[in-house]
Amino acid sequence: MRTPESKIKKAILHPEEEMREQALHYFSDARSQDDTVMPLVIQAVEKYGIHTDLCVAKCRKFLANEDDPEVELILANALLGNFDTEAVELLWPLVDGMAEDELMPDQRDFRYRLVAIATIMDQTFPKFREWRKAALRDNWGKFQVEHGRVADSFRPDLPGPKWSMN
């Protein structure tokens, strides 16, 4: 026998995260158009927060044993995205010790995101002011690319035989 949707909706507000996730999966997998689900989701977010403890715990576990800098950044971004209160202090050293011009684009974006989330969470870290000034100076990386002239993008014709379609 199937569980009635009314019971599944109640699980969206369940104190256990796993129960809330399963209920949400039920409605999202079914591509439900039920207008009463979103207000319950908003209520759950307001009551339990927007991060998932399971994701935070797994990211921390994997990050502690990770050696690949690219994977570290992916895990660090996931941790930041969950607004974990201890993430800022844990993660800022990942992109410390590099000059602005030595940063890869992903590392620079991570610094910007770290500063933005630290600001939202009203937290700081030792390099916060310095990195915030750099982010504001270059508009959070939006104008990093220098655009050349369109004409410079086209090569001149190479010497050699000319082909005709006639």
C-alpha positions in Angstrom: 0.0 0.0 0.0 1.3 3.5 -0.9 1.9 6.1 1.8 -0.5 9.0 1.3 1.0 12.2 0.1 -0.4 14.0 3.2 2.0 11.9 5.4 4.9 12.5 3.0 4.3 16.3 3.2 4.5 16.1 7.0 7.9 14.4 6.7 9.2 17.6 5.0 9.0 19.2 8.5 10.5 16.1 10.3 13.3 16.9 12.8 15.5 14.2 11.2 17.3 15.5 8.1 17.2 12.1 6.3 13.4 12.1 6.6 13.1 15.6 5.2 15.4 14.7 2.3 13.4 11.5 1.4 10.2 13.5 1.4 11.6 16.1 -0.8 13.0 13.5 -3.2 9.5 12.0 -3.4 8.0 15.3 -4.7 11.0 16.3 -6.8 11.3 12.9 -8.5 7.6 12.9 -9.3 8.0 16.5 -10.7 5.1 17.4 -8.5 3.1 20.5 -9.3 1.6 20.6 -5.8 1.5 24.2 -4.6 1.4 23.2 -0.9 4.9 21.7 -1.0 7.0 24.8 -1.4 5.6 26.6 1.7 6.5 23.5 3.7 10.0 23.5 2.2 10.4 27.2 3.2 9.2 26.4 6.7 11.7 23.6 7.0 14.6 25.9 5.8 13.5 28.5 8.3 13.4 25.9 11.1 16.4 23.7 10.4 18.6 26.0 8.3 19.8 25.7 4.7 22.8 23.4 5.1 22.7 19.7 5.4 24.7 18.2 8.2 25.3 15.1 6.1 26.9 17.1 3.3 29.0 19.1 5.7 30.2 15.9 7.5 31.1 14.2 4.3 32.8 17.2 2.8 34.9 17.6 5.9 35.8 13.9 6.0 36.9 13.9 2.3 38.7 17.2 2.5 40.8 16.0 5.4 42.3 13.2 3.2 42.4 15.0 -0.1 45.6 15.8 -1.9 44.4 17.0 -5.3 44.0 20.8 -5.2 41.2 20.7 -7.8 39.1 18.3 -5.8 39.9 20.3 -2.6 38.4 23.4 -4.2 35.3 21.4 -5.3 34.8 20.1 -1.7 35.6 23.5 -0.2 32.9 25.2 -2.5 30.4 22.6 -1.4 31.2 23.2 2.2 30.8 27.0 1.7 27.6 26.5 -0.1 26.1 24.9 3.0 27.0 27.9 5.1 28.8 25.8 7.7 29.8 28.1 10.6 33.3 26.6 10.9 34.0 26.4 7.1 35.5 29.9 6.7 38.2 29.3 9.3 38.8 25.8 7.9 39.0 26.8 4.3 40.8 30.1 3.9 44.3 28.5 4.2 43.6 26.6 0.9 44.2 29.7 -1.1 46.6 31.5 1.2 50.2 32.1 0.4 49.6 32.9 -3.3 50.0 36.3 -4.9 46.9 37.6 -6.8 48.7 37.1 -10.2 49.6 33.5 -9.3 46.0 32.4 -8.7 44.2 30.1 -11.1 40.7 31.4 -12.1 39.0 28.7 -9.9 41.2 29.7 -6.9 40.4 33.4 -7.4 36.7 32.6 -7.7 37.0 30.6 -4.5 38.6 33.6 -2.7 35.7 35.8 -3.8 33.1 33.3 -2.7 34.9 32.8 0.6 34.9 36.6 1.3 31.3 36.9 0.2 30.1 34.1 2.4 32.2 35.2 5.4 30.6 38.7 5.0 27.1 37.2 4.9 27.9 35.1 8.0 29.5 38.0 9.8 32.9 36.3 10.1 36.4 37.2 9.3 39.7 35.5 9.0 43.3 36.8 8.9 43.4 37.7 5.2 39.7 38.9 5.1 40.3 42.6 4.7 43.1 42.2 2.1 41.1 39.8 0.0 38.0 41.9 0.2 39.8 44.9 -1.0 41.2 42.9 -3.9 37.7 41.6 -4.7 36.2 45.1 -4.7 39.1 46.5 -6.7 38.5 44.2 -9.6 34.7 44.0 -9.1 34.7 40.4 -7.9 36.5 39.2 -11.1 33.9 40.5 -13.5 36.3 42.6 -15.5 39.4 40.4 -15.4 39.3 39.7 -19.1 40.9 42.2 -21.4 39.2 42.3 -24.7 41.3 43.0 -27.8 40.2 44.4 -31.1 37.9 42.2 -33.2 40.2 42.7 -36.2 43.1 41.1 -34.2 41.1 37.9 -33.9 41.3 37.3 -37.6 44.5 36.1 -39.3 45.6 37.7 -42.5 45.4 35.4 -45.6 48.4 33.1 -45.9 50.4 33.4 -49.0 49.8 30.6 -51.5 47.4 29.5 -54.1 44.0 31.0 -54.2 41.1 28.6 -54.5 38.1 29.7 -56.5 34.6 28.2 -56.5 34.0 29.2 -60.2 
